[in-house]
Amino acid sequence: MELDRYKEISRWFNETFPEGPFLKEKILDKFTEIYQKLPNDYYLDYKDNPNFVLINEIMDESTGETKIETMVNPFFLMFVTLSCKATYDAVIRDSNKDNKICSDCKKENPKEAKHCMECGKLF
């Protein structure tokens, strides 16, 4: 994909889904974090096979016919999994941002708690 086309699609995405850029940034951060840990030979496979679906031709030994096997690229599966993980983390972090942390035991408690649910300390 050309860089100008990438920028055009990204601009459309950001304008159409204004809450998207934050999540997109979190997903790409998670994706980058994991992909930096890939062994070199895996990274080269990713670089050489950027498609989401891989096609493999198989010779059926019993009939001699060629069959097509469609496989989901494992890098695409990693991307989907990491996207879900980043989304989940962002939602959980946002929903827990007002929770109280006990100064004694460091346990997280609901924002309406009057006492720590772990050690009983008064807030």
Buried (B, 14 or more C-beta within 10 A) or exposed (E): EEEEEEEEEEEEEEEEEEEBEEBBEBBBEBBEEBBEEBEEEEBEBBEEEEEEEBEEEEEEEEEEEEEEEEEEBEBBEBBEEBBEBBBEEBEEEEEEEEEBEBEEEEBEBEEEBEEBEEEEEEE
